[in-house]
Each structure stands twice: as C-alpha cells, then as structure tokens.
Amino acid sequence: MSVAYDNQLHSARPESSSAGPQTARPHLGFRPDIEGMRAIAVVLVVLSHAGIASLEGGYVGVDVFFVISGFLITTLLFKELDRTGKISLATFYARRATRLLPASTVVLLVTVTASWLWMPATRFKSISLDAIYATFYGINWRLANEGVQYLNADAEPSPLQHFWSLAVEEQFYLVWPLLLLIFALLFGKRRAPVIISLILVVAASLTVSVLQTASSAPWAYFGAHTRAWELAIGAFIAVGAARFAGLPKALAATLTWVGLAAIVVAAFLFTEETPFPGYAAALPVFGAAAIIAGGAAGSPHGVVAILRTWPFQQIGRYSYSWYLWHWPVLMIVPHMLDVEPNIPLNLGLAAGALLLAVASYHLIENPARNQKWAKAKARRGIAVGLALSCLAALVAQVGAMKPPQLAKGDPAVDTTQVVATAADPQAELQRIITASAGTGELPANTTPRVQTARRDKPTYYDVKCHLEYLDTVAPSECAFGDPAGTRTVYLYGDSHAAHWFPAVDAIAKQRGWKLLVRTKSACHAASVAVYSTALKRAYTECPAWRDQVLTEIKQAKPYLVVISSSANDGNPLLNESGGRLKGTAAEIDPKWAAGWTGTIKAIKARGTRIALIQDTPWPGRNVPECLAEHSRKISRCVAPASESVALPERQALVAATVKADGVSVIDPAPWFCVGGSCPSVVGNLLVWRDDDHITTKYATMLAPLLGARLPK
C-alpha cells in the first residue's frame, strides 16, 4: 500500500482545447470519499492482522488500495499531460521518492534494529535480507518463492512482509508512466490507445491470476503480474473520469453503496482458505472501482455521506503510516515482552501503531513531502530517494554481518559418540534425554548450531532428489547407500520420511544396500487425496507422483521399503467437492487407515519387506527460535510428551492395520521423549530443525537404534 499522494477529485468542469473539439477534462480537487476508502481499507487490513476472526478476509483492503493507487497516479499523470503535453518521468519518480521513502525508510531502520534486539537470533539474517529486498521493491518475489518451499512453511511471517504491496505498486509504476509517455508521443492526448492497453492488461493479468491461483497460490498472491489488473482498473476509472462525472446523481449514489457493500461482504466472507486473488479478488476490486466511479458525480447521497466524516478522514490521512507501522509492531513487540500474542494484546498494539503513525505523519511523512529544496528539482528528489534506500540497505547488511549472539553454557556430552559405543544404545540415549530435560543454558557445543538449523536438511535435497509441491516427475535414479549394492531398498514418503534419510543412508552403507529415495513435500505415503493448505486447492500433484512411485516400487521388487509420513492433519482429506473433509475422528481415521492399506497393497510383492516408521513427536513450536529466545533457560523449550504425539488414536489404528498386512512398525517416540518430557537439545544434539523435522545430526545418531529394528 503506497497510496500516499494528495487525494484528488474529478469533477466535470469543461475546459477548452486548442488541439481539437472541446472535450470534458477532469478538474482536480480533494476527494473525501477516497480518503474515507483509505480508512476502510487500512482498518480491514489491521483488524485482520490483529486476529479478529470475523474479519479474516480483511486482506482485501490491500486490493482496495491497489485500485485507489491506480486511479490517483493515472489522474496525476493525465493532469500533467493535459497541462504540458508531456510526462516527466524524473519528476514522477522524484515525487514518489520524497513522499514514500522517508516514512518507509524510518520503519525499515526501526524494524531492523528492533529485530536485532528482540527477535530470535535465528531469524535475523532472513529479516535483514527481507529489508534489502523491501528497500529495492522486490520483496514480493522473495515471499512468493519462499511460500512454495515446504520447509519454510512453519516460519513465522517476516516483520517486513507487508512491504510486498508497495513492491507490487512500484513495479507496476516502473512500466505504466513510460507507456503513457510513449502513447503521448505517438497519439497526443487521444485516450483510445490508453483504454485499449488497459483492457489488454486487465484481461491478461486477470487470466494469469485465475490460472496461477489454482496452481501456485503464493506466486499468485504476491506477484505483480497477477495484481497488475487491479491497478489497471483504477487507471481505467481515471481515463473515463469525465464520463463517470456525468452519471445521473441517483445512479452514481447507488453505485457507491453497492461498491461499499461488495468490499464489506468480501472482508467478512472471505477466509484464509479462499483461493485468492483469482476470481475472488474481483469483488473488492470492482467494489472499490464502483465507489470511485460513482463518487466522480459528486452526489451527496452516496457513500461519501459516511466517508467524509471526521473519523474516516483522519484515519485515511494516516493510513499509509499506519499500514507501515502496524505489522512490525504486531510481530516484534510480543517477542520484546516475552508473551504469547492474543487478540486483546494485538488490538492494543494496533492502537499503539496508530499513535506511531500520527507521529510519523506529522514528523516525517508530511514534512518530507512538502520539503521545498527536494521539490525544487527532480534530481534532488531522486537523490534523496537513492540516499535513503542505500542507507536502509547498508544498515540491513551491517546487521547481517554482525548478527545477535546467543548465550551459551558449558559443553555437553557428545551424544553421537556415547550412543554409538554403548552396549545398550537405547538405554544410554534415554539416560541422556532424561538428564537433558533439566538443562539450564544452551550447550556451547550444540550441533547443529541453532542459528543455522533452518538450513539443516538431508544432502539429497541439494541434488533435487526431494520433490517440492509442484513437482510430479519422480527422479530417475537418486541412488545412495551403496550404489553397487545387490539389494535395493526404498525410502518412501513425505518430508517426515526424508528426515530419516541420514539414518537409513548410514544403515544402507553399512549393510551394502542400494538406497533409492522417493520423497515429496506434504505428500502423504497413504493412498489418499488431500487438500493442500499451502496451495489452497486439491493437492493433485501428490497422487500423480505417488502413483508413479508405487508402480516403480512394485515393478522393482526391492528387498525392503521403509515408509514414513507426517501424522498431522495439516493437509486434510478431500471431500466430494474437492474441499476439506470435516468430521469426527471416528469418521475420518478409518479413511486414513484404508489409504495405508491401499499403499501397502500397491507395493507388496514376494520377497519385499516393508517397515513403517511412525511419526516422530512434534515439539509444538519452532525449536531453534525458542532456544534462541531462551538460550539461558532452554528447559522452557522442553515439550510435554503427552502433547507431542500427533493424533495418537489415528496412529494406533494405522499401526494395527498395517501390522495385519505383515508390515514391521517402528515407534520412534522413546528416542525423543522420556518421563513425560521431550527436550529440544539431547546432550549436544539439537533435535528439531523447526517445529516438526528432526536435524540431520540427530537422525544420524539414531542409525544404530533404527538399524536394530529394521529387517536384516
């Protein structure tokens, strides 16, 4: 949201033109309805981010801002074209720099500094990179790419995530003024070429938005290519402003009320499950367009009767600054206070962010936009913008080079060595687990390092043998263990099978097995159809890949198939209409068990042994982040065993079902939890890399225990 320009009103005040017949040219003045629209949009966004359940769809406020921005910027460009017969790109970008960058730079600098002081040290490098991308208006592409990486799915949102909408607008306005300048050079003040280009932009961008929302929701949500049509709709209203100003007053007033209703309905009815933007974005976008178009006629009976009132006007004035401040405040202050976020706290923080916005507006935003020295020459404004951007990037880079350090205690026992040399590895491991549950400070020799744990993943990820969400073609080889081994073993499942790779690979090397790995993110090993919460649609890529793999395994007739999958309901079963299946555990669990039966039947062959590793315990939080915040008292990151086993009744049913089919079932819980506690650090080993995947070092340490349970 970067609608920080003076609010201008179109009214049908004819002006003569020496270039041709007299045409109606819009006169520019204040539009109180647009100022009030800003208030509605920012309140929807802020309350949605604060966690108000009934306003889960408040994210549509950003779409309202896109339409407003497209309208106002195009209006200002046309004003300049009508007045001078040309468009000065230098003046345009200087104006944006002086009006947007002072406030946004201050927010960036404060956010980076506050993140260094209070956010988990594990996150600072990522936040500093976000700051650099945000500074140069590319963070939307970074967020889109991060959103399709499964192992990033549990990450807490960046305190700079909201800068994505500013990035979308600036990317659009790198192109749009240049196109208008070209049109002016080729066609003068004729509007037909502009209208045709806008129609093409809307048609192309909306089509891509619909298609990509159905295939890759993160790219659709954050992409400039899928949002361009929303800004173009605003531009289209600006082009036809004179005609809209001539609408009958009653029709214009009705149009504004219908538009407001569309925005409100979208905010209250849409949820996080709504495929968005896609078709759904049309409701708030055309609602916003209707208010602006209808408001051009200046009817006092339209929605302006509400939007011109003092509360709407004041919040609208501070909307840009409030938008900038609210998200970092919501994200950082709970860490600063060491409390869990909740709705009352979030509402208080949102109100505090509004106070910051008022101060920011009067002390930074407004003085900067009216600074005479910078406004006098375009190059000065551009220079100011570049200087501010470079300053923000420099601070972020310096912070990344000097990240916050963690407090550490004395070195702990080398768990891998002790377990490997123990006469009874499991008993020795459980002794270390018990001792670790009461550990005070983070051991100085914690492995892997807490700060880098997020990047700790099995080596075969690096050679693209693990498939992500959108991949469907199984790799042709991906052989590990002993590639020349005479016995073939498969490791099959989702990322919870993948995190067992270090242990299975070590066993395969020891026993001379050829290990073939077939894993895919969030794709359950059971033969079930699931809904992807990340893609916001049926996870069609999963069965397409799974069928290939099951056929391959059946034909290969391997010596052993090791299977594992997440037991959590993060990706629920599909119902008949392709949405989430809802019901009681007694209704749903048998369907999962039947899916496992289907998988076992699909790969079972003479001579093939099958072992199911039940799901590992879940710590219930992002472990490295918890340890980073509580490095002096890591016992706060110990998870209760009673809460760590995901859906125990379902797991028990699945175990009983596959045992009846001759499958060996391995319960790994005793390797993580003892005496009701599941410590996050066992001896010197960090157990989890995030909130559910075990680290490669911990998996490697478990090789002797797992090997003792696998068929010889």
N, C-alpha and C positions, 0 to 999 in steps of 0.2 A: 504494500500500500504506500504509494508515494504521491498521493494527490495533495500536494502542498501549495498548489497555485492559487492565486486570487480567484475567488468564485465569481464567475461572470454570467450574466443573464442575457439570453436572446430575447429581443422584442422586435416586432415587425415595424421598424421605422425606416421607410423608404429613403434611399439615397440615390442621387443621380449618378450615372456612369457615362463618361465620355467615350467609353470603348464600345458602346452598343446601346440597345434599347434599355430603358430604365428598368432595373431589377430591384427586388426587395433584398436589401443587405441587412443582416442582423446587427443590431446595436448592442454593445456590450455593457453590462451593468451587473449589479450584485444579484445572485440567485439564492434567496433564503431557503428554497426547497432543497437545493443541492447541499447547502451547508447542513441542513437537517438530515439529509440522506447519509452524510458522513457520520453523523451521530449514531444513527440506527446501525450502520454497518460496523462501526467500531465497538459499540455495545454488544452486538451479537457475537463478534469475534472474542471479545474479552470474557464475556459470561460463559461462552462455550469452553474456552481455555481454563476458566476457573472451575469447571466441572459441573455446571448446572445441567442436570440430566435432561430436563425438558427442552434445553437449547443445544442439544448435541450437534444439531445441524447449523449452529451459528457460524461455521466456517464459510457459509455463503456470503457473509459480509465482505470477504475479500473479492468475490465476484462483482458485488455492487461497486466496490472501489475501482475495479478494472473498467467498468462501464463509465463511471464518473471521470476517470482519468482520460480515457479515450475521447470523451466529449470535450473536456476542458482544454486539453492540449491541442486538439484539432481546431477548436474555436480560436485559440490564440494564434495558431499558425495562419488560419484564414484571415484573421484580423490584420496580421502583418502583411499578408499577400494583397489584401484589398487596399491597404494604406500605401504600400510601397511598390507593389508589383513584383516583389521577390520575397524570398525567405532567407534569413541569415542563420546558417547552421551554427556559426560561432556564438551568436547572441543567444540562440535557443539553448545550447548546451551550457553556456555561462550562466544563464538564468536558472537552469535546473541545478547546477553545481552549488550556487550560492543559496538556493532555497532548501535543498535537500541534505547536502553533505555536512554542514555544521552540526545539525542535531544528530544525524545518524552516526557521525564520527565520534561524538561525545558518548553516545550509547555504546558503540563498539569498544571504545577505550575503557569505559567503566565496566563493561561486561567481561572483557578480557582480564582486567585487574581483579575484579571480584571472583572470577572463576579461578584465578591463580591462588587466591587467598582461601576460598571456601569450598570450591567444587572438588570432588575426588581427584587426586593426582593422576589417576588412570585416565581421566578424560581430558586433561588439559591440552595435550598435543592435538587431539581431534578438534577441540574448541578453537585453538589458535589457527588451525587450518581453515576452520569454518569462517573465522574472522577475515582471513585473507581472501577467501572466495567471496564473502559478503562485500568486502571493500570494493572489489572489482566486478561486482554484479554477476557472479557465476555460481552462487551457492545453490540455486535451484537444480542445476545439473548435478552437482555433487550429491545433493539429497536424493535425487532420482536414482542415481547409481547405487548409493548406499541402501536405498529401500528395496532393491531387488537382490541384495546379498543376504542369504538366510541367517548367517552367523551374526549379522548386525541387528537382527530383528528385535532382540531384547534390549537394545541400547536405549537409555533414556534420551529423550529429544534434546537436541542442542539448544542452549540458551540463545542462539542466534538463528534458529531455524526460521523464524518469522520473516527474515530478510529475503526469503525466496520470492515473495510477491514483488518487492522492489526490483529484484533482479529481472523478473519477467517483464515488468514495465519498461525498464531501461533497455532491455534487448529489443523490445518492440520499437522503442523510440530511437534506436540506432538506425532503423530502416525507414520508419514512417516519414519523418521530416525530409529525408533525402528523396523519397518517392514523390512527395508533394512538390519539392523543388524541381524535380525533373518534369512533373506534369505542368508546373507553372511555365517552365522554359518552352515546353512543346505546345501547350494548349492555352496558355494565358490563364484567364480566370474562368474558363469553362469547367463546369462541375461534372459533366458526364463521365470523363475518364476516371475521375476520382471515385465516383459511385460504382462504376464497373469494377475497379480494382478492389474496393471494399467488399463487394458482393463475392468476388473470387476468393478473397481472404477468408471471409466468413464461411463460405462453402467448403473450402479446402481444410481450414483449421478445425471446423466443427466435425467434419468427416473423420479426420485423424483422431480427434478427441474421442469420438464414439468408439472407433475401432481399437485404439490403444487402451482405453479404459477397460475394454473387455479382455485385453490380452496382457497388459502390464500396467497395473494401476499406479505404481509410483511414478513412472515416466509420464503417464497421462496427467497426474495431479500437479507435478512440479514443472512440467515442460512449457516453454514459451510457445512452442508450435501448437500445443493443444489449448492454449489460453488466448492466443492472438485474436481469435474471433470475438472474444468478449470485449477487448479494447476496440476492435473494429466496429462493433455495434455502437459503441459510444461515439466513435468518429462518424459513423453513418448519420446519427441523430444530429451531429454538429453540421454536417453538409446540408441536411434538409431543414435546418432550424427555421428558416423563413417560412417554409410551408407549414411546419408544425405550429408556428406562432399564429397562423391564420385559422386554426381549428375552431369550430364553434365552442364557446365557453363551456357549455354543459358537457359536450363530448370530451373536451380536454380534462375537465374536472373528474369525470368518471374514469378516464384513462389513468389518472394519477392514483385514484383509490384502488383500482384493480391492480396496478403495479405494486403498491404497498402491500396489498393482500398476498400477492404472489411471493414477495420476499419473506413475509412473516410465516406463511404456510411452509415454505421451504425450510426455514430455520427450525420450526417446531416438528416437522415431519421427517426430515432427513436425519440419518444417523451415521455412525462410522461405517456401517455395513452398506450404505447406499453407494452403488458404483458411481464414482464422481471423478472428473466433471461429466463427461459423456452427455447423454440426453438430459440428465437431471439438472445440469447447470443452466439449461435454457430457462427454467422457471425463475430463478433470481436475476438472471441476466436480462431477460425481456421484461421482468418486473421493474428493474432499475431504468431500463430504456423507456418504459411507458411513463414513469414519473417525470423523467427529464423532458420527453417529447410533449407530454400533456402540460407540463409546467411552463413551456415556452409561450403558451397562450395567455399566461398571467391571470387565470381565473382565481378569484379569492375563495371560491368554494371547493377548490381542490385540496389535495393533501398538504399544500403549503399552509393551510389554516392551522395545522398541528406543527409542522416542521419549522415554522417561523417563530415559534415560541422560544422564550429565553433558554430553557434547559437544552433544547436541541441545538440552538445556535451556539451556545457556549461549548458544549461537548464537541460539536462539529468543528469549532475553531481549534480545539486542542487534539483533534482526532489523530493527526499524524504523529505528534509527540507521544500520545497515549499508546498508540499502536507500537511505537518503537520501544517504550519502556516496559509495557506490561509483561511481556514474555520473559525477559531476563529476570525481572523481579519474581515472577512465579516460579521460575526454575532454580534460582540461586538462593533466595532468602531461606527456604526450608533447610537447605544444607548449612547455611550460616547459623541458624537457630538450633540445628540438630533435632528437627522434629519431622514427623511424617506429614505430608500435605493433607489437608482436608478442606471441605468447601467453606466453612466459616473463615479459616485462615486465608484461603485463596481470595475470597471476597474482600477481606481486609487488605491483602496485598494489592489487589486490583485497584482499590481506592487509593492506596498509597502511591501506586504508579500514576494515577491521575494527578495527584498533587505534584509529583515529579514532572509530569507533562506540562502542567501550568507553569511551573518554574522554568522548564526547558523552553517553552514557547516564548516567554517574556524575556528571558535572559540570553537565549541562544538563537532560536529559530527566527523570531521576528526581527531582532536587531540585525542578524546576518543578511536577511533577505532585503533589508532596506539600507544596507551599507552603501553610501554614495560612492566611495572610492572604488569598490569592486564593481558597482553597476555602471560606472562611467565608461569603461571599455571592456569589450567581451573577453579579451585576452587576460585581463586581470581576474575575471570571474573563473575562467578556465584554470588559471594558475592557482587560484585559491583551492579549487576542487582537487587538482592534482596533488597539491601540498597536503591537504587533509587526508586524501586516500593513501598517499605514501607514508604519512605519519601513522595511520591506523595499521597498515601492513607491517611497518617497521616494529611497532610495539608488539604485534602478534608474533612476529618472527623472533624477536628477542626473548619473549616469554617462552616460546617453544624450545629455544636453545638453553634456557635456564628454568626448566620445569620445577615445580614444588617437589621437595624430597619427603620421604616417609621416615618416621621414627622407627628404629629397629632395636631389637633386643639381642641377646646372646645367640650364637649359632645353635641350631637344634640337631638332633641325631639324623644321620644320613639314612633315611627310611629305605631307600632302594637297596643299599648295601646290607643293612641289617636283615631285611626280609629275604634277600637272595641267599644269605648264608645261614638262615635259621633252620633248625631241624624241623620245626613246625611253622611254616611261613604265615599261615592264617592266624595262629595263636599269637605270634610275635607282632603281626600287624595290628591285631585288636588291642594288644597291650599299649602300642604306641598311640592308637586312636584314643584310648581312654585317657592317657596322660596328656594328649594334645587338647582335649576338651577344656582343660583348665588353664591353658597357656595365657600369659599376660601379653607381652609385646610380640610384634611380628618378628620371627627369627631372622637374623641377619643373612642367613644362607637360604632363604626361601627360594624354591625353584619350581617353576619358572618365576621370574620377577613379576611382582604384582603389576608394575607399571606397563609391562609388555604382554601381559597374559592374554589380552584381547587378540593378539596376533598369533597366539599359540594354537596351532592346528596340525593335524596329520600331514606328513610330507606329500602324500599323493594328491592333496588339494592343489599343490603348486604345479603339478603336471596335468591338471584339468581332468583327473580321473573321477572326481566327485562332481555330479551334475547339480546345477542350480535350478531355480524354479522353472525357467522357460526352456531348458534343455530336454530333449526327448530321445536323442540317439545315444545308445549305450556305447561306451568306448570299446574299441576292437580288441585291446589287449589288457593294459594296466595290470601286468603281472608283477608280483612282489614275492616275498619269501625267498624260495629257491627257484628261480625261473626255469631251471633244468630239472626240477623235481619230477618224479614219476607219478606222484599222487597229486591230484588237483583239489584245492579247497577254495570255496567261495565265501566271501564276507558280503552279506546282502542286507539292505535295509535303508533307513534314513540316516540323518546325521548322528543319531544315537547308536547306530551300528558303526558309523565312521569313527566315532571317538574311541572305539575298541581296536582300531587298526594297529596302533603301536604294539599292543599285547599280542594280537593274532599274528602280526608280521614276525615278531620275535619268536613265537612258537613255531611258525612255519619254517623259519630259517633253521631252527634247532632240529626239527624233525625231517627236513628235506622235502617240505611241501611246496608246491607251486600255488601261490595265493593270488586269486583273481578277485578284485574288489568291484562291487556293483552297489553304489550308494547314490542317493539323490535327496536333496534337501526337502524336508517336510513330506516326503513320500513314504507313507506307511508300508511296511512289509506285508501286512494283511491285505487280502484282495477285497478292498472296499473302495467306494467312491467317496471323496471328501470335498468339502468346501474349503478353499484357501482364504484365510483371513487376511493374508498379505496381498493377494491378487484380487480379493473381493469378488470371487466367482468360483465356479466349479474348477477344481484343480485337474483339468483334462490331461495335462502333460504327465501326471503321475501314472494313471493306468496305461497310457500309451507306452511309457518307458517300462513299467512293471511287466507288461505282457511280453515285451521283447526279452527281458532278463529271465523271466520264469521259463520261457521257451528255450532260451540258451542253456540254462542250467539243466533242464530236463534232458536235452539232447546230449549235453556233455557228460552226464552221469558221473559227477565228481565223487571223490571219496567222502567229503564232508562239506556241509553247508552250515555256516554259522550265521544266525539271523538275530537281529535286534532292532527295536524301534521304540520311539517315544510312546509312553502310555498316556500322556496328557491329552486332553481334548482340545488342544489349540486349533486343530483343523477338524471340525466335527463332520459327521457323516452327512451325506446329501439326502434331502427328501425328494419326493417325486417331481417337484417343480424346480429342482436344482438349487434350492436354498439350504439353510442349515436344518438338519433334523433335530427336532426338540422332543423331549420325552423324559421319562424316568430312567434311572439306571437299569431297572428290571426290564425295560423295553429296549434299551439301546445296547447294553452289554452283550446279549446273545448275538446281535448282528456283528459285533466285532469278533466274537469267538467264531462265528460262521466264516468270516473273512479269513481268519487264520487257518481254518480247516481248508478253505479253497487254496491258499498258498501252499500248504503242506502237500496237498494232493497234486498240485501242479508241478512240484519238483521232486516228489518221491519216486525213486527208482531202485531197482535191485542193486545192492551194494552201496547205496548212498546213505550216509549217516546225517542226521540233522540235529543241531543244537540251538536252542533258543536261549539267549541271554536276556533275562527280564530287565526291564528298565532300571537304570541307576536312580538313586534318590535325588530329589530336587531340593536345593538349598533354600528356595523361596525368595531369593534376592540375587542381585548381581554381586557375586562374591568378591572379585577384585575391587570393585567400588566400595563395598562395605569395609574391606580390610584397609583400603586407602584412607577412609574416613576415621577408622578406629584402630590405627596401627599400634596404639599404646595399650589397647584392651581388645584383642581380637576375639575374646570369648563372646563379645556381642554379635559376632558373625557365626556362632555355632547354631545350627538348625536343629530343632526338635525332631527326633526320629519319627514320632507319631504324625508329624505334618509333612514329612519329606517323601513318603511313598505315594506316587501318583495313582489315584483310583485303585486302591488295593483289591477291592472286590472284583473289578474287571480283570486285573492281572491274575488273580487266583483262578477265575473262570477260564481264562485263556490257557493258563498253565495246565489245568486239569484236562482241557480239551485236547491240547497238542500232545500231552503225555499219552493219552489214549491212542494217538496215532504213532506212537513209538519215538517221539521226539525227546531228547535229553533237555531238561530245563535247569538252567543255572540261575540262582538268585544271588546277585552281587551285593545286596544290602549289607551283609555282615562285613564287607570290605570297606564300608563307608561309615557305618553307624554302630556304636556300642553303648550299652547302658542308657539308651534313650537320647543320645546326643550324636550329631553328625558334624564334627569340626571342619572348618574350611581349610585349615592347614594341618596336615598329619606329619609330625616330625618336621622335616624341612620341605615337604612337598605341598605345593598349592594344589588343592583337589579339583576345583572347578575353574574354568576359564571365563565363565559368565554365570548365568543363572540355571544352567542345566547340562552343559557339556563338560566332561572331565578333561583335565590337561593331558598332554601327551606324556609328560613325565610320570604322572600318577598311573596312567594306563600301562606304561612300560613296566613300572614297578609291580603291577598286578599280573604280569605274564606267568610267573610260577604258579600262582593260585588258579588262574584261568586254565592253564595247561593241565593241571591236575584234574580238572573237571571235564575237559574235552575228550572225546574218544581218541585212543592212541592210534 
